């Protein structure tokens, strides 16, 4: 099952992940916006109003550790990060978002898009 670009739009992401687990086959491929990349703890940023990319439907920015913890808490037997960008890409994306959308550069340096696999 593919679950792409949805998690950070959910008001209750853990509850939805539990439902995804109930209807999925052996593997779920999850792609999402992540935030707080440099935190050593499982954590998530909460976006109020249009804080993330001027989009009021963006609610959460979990870091990769938080996504892995949520997948395990939702009942998946195993979860792993499959793709993650390196710092030069993240810096380039942050600069692009600064120029094109007026985002703060430091905010862009702590965000990325990451793909996870979760097995039932």
N, C-alpha and C positions, 0 to 999 in steps of 0.2 A: 504494500500500500504506500502511496506517495502522500505526504503531508507537507506541502511546500509553501513557504511564505505565509503561514497562517498563525503560528503560535503567538507572535508578538501582537496580533490583532485581537486576541481573546481576553476578555475580562477575567475568566476563570480557567487558565491554561491547564492546571493539574486535573481538574474535573474532565476537561475535554480529552486529555491524554488517556485517562482511564477509559473513556468511551471508545477512543481510537483502538486501544488495546483489545477491547471486547469484540470489535468487528474486524480486526486485522488478521491476516494470515501469519506466516512465519516471520516476515520482515516488514518493518516500517522504515521508510526513508523520510527523514525530517530535515527540512532546511528552514533556517530562521535567522532573523537579525539578532545579534548578540551585543551586549554592552558590558562594561566593567571588565574588559579582557584581562587587566593586570591584577585583579583581585585574587587572592589566594583562597578565598572562601566561596562557597556556592552562594550567589547573590543575584538579585535582579533589580534593575532600575525601573521605577514607575514613571511613566510619561503622562503628564497632565496636559489636557487640551491639545494643542498642536505642537508640543515640544519636540517631537521626533519628525523631522522632514515636513513640518507644517501640515501633518495629517492627523485629524482628530480620532482616527480609528486605530492608531498605534497606542497600545497600553503598556507593554512590558518589554524590557531588554534584559533577559536573563544572560548570565555569562555561561560559557560552555560547561563549567562544573555544575551549575544549577540545572541546566537542561539534562545532563546525564543523571543527576539526582532525581529530577522530576520523572524521567522515563523509568527509572528503577522503582520509584514510589508508586507509579501508575501500574506496576505489575509486570513490566518487561523483565525477562530473565537476565538480559545483557544489553548494554548500549555502548556505543563507541563513537568518537569523533572520526569522521571519514575525510573531510577536507577542511583545511584552515589556511587562510592566507598568511603570507609572511609580511614582516614589517614594511618593506618597501611598497607593497601593494596597498596596505592599510594607510600608509602616509600619503600615497598618491590619491587614494579615494578621499581621504580627509581634505586634502588640498582642493580637489575637484568640487566637493560639496561646499567648501568655504567660498570658492569663487562663484559657483553656479547658484547656490541656494542661500548663501550668507550664514551657513552654520559656523559655530565656533570650532576652530582648528583642534583644540584639545579634546572636544567631545568626539570629533571624528576619529581621533587616534585611539580611542578606547572602544570603538565599535567595529563590527565585521559581520559577514554572512558566513554561516557555518552549516555543514551538512553532517547529520548524525545517522547512524543505523541503529535500530533497536530490534532485538529478537525476542519473540514470545517464549 
